Amino acid sequence: MPDLTLEQAQSSARVGTTTQALLERLHREHIEVGYFCDPELTALPGGSPLKNGDGRVVGAVDVSGLTSAEDPSVTDAMATAFLAG
């Protein structure tokens, strides 16, 4: 069984945005995550990409286990701290 937190981080890195933003896009465009034909892609909130100063994705972080509002706030703060150095 795949590790959900790993899938959230990988999804964030691959799409280049937070999994929260991906979830919002899916809702806004009325599409299912399966639309992307990738069984390992998830839109559960908690994944945030790590970007360098040029805006390139160099990794991702994920927090899982808090509320759906708290997970993204923690990873967003981590991504901001990463960018700040």
Residue pairs with C-beta under 8 A, 6 or more apart in sequence:
2 40
4 42
4 44
4 64
5 46
5 62
5 63
5 64
6 62
7 40
7 41
7 42
8 19
8 42
8 44
8 46
8 47
8 62
8 64
9 47
9 60
9 61
9 62
10 40
10 47
10 60
11 19
11 22
11 40
11 41
11 42
11 43
11 47
12 18
12 19
12 22
12 47
12 48
12 49
12 60
12 61
12 62
13 47
13 49
13 50
13 57
13 59
13 60
14 41
15 22
15 41
16 49
16 57
17 49
18 45
18 47
18 48
18 49
18 72
18 75
18 76
19 42
19 43
19 44
19 45
19 46
19 47
19 48
19 62
19 72
20 45
20 46
20 72
22 33
22 43
23 43
23 44
23 45
26 32
26 33
26 35
26 43
33 41
33 42
33 43
44 64
44 68
45 68
45 69
45 71
45 72
46 62
46 63
46 64
46 68
46 71
46 72
46 75
47 60
47 61
47 62
47 75
48 60
48 61
48 62
48 72
48 75
48 76
48 78
48 79
49 57
49 59
49 60
49 79
50 57
50 58
50 59
50 60
50 61
50 78
50 79
50 82
50 83
51 57
51 58
51 79
51 82
51 83
52 58
52 83
53 83
61 75
61 78
61 79
61 82
62 71
62 75
63 70
63 71
63 74
63 75
63 78
64 71
65 71
66 74
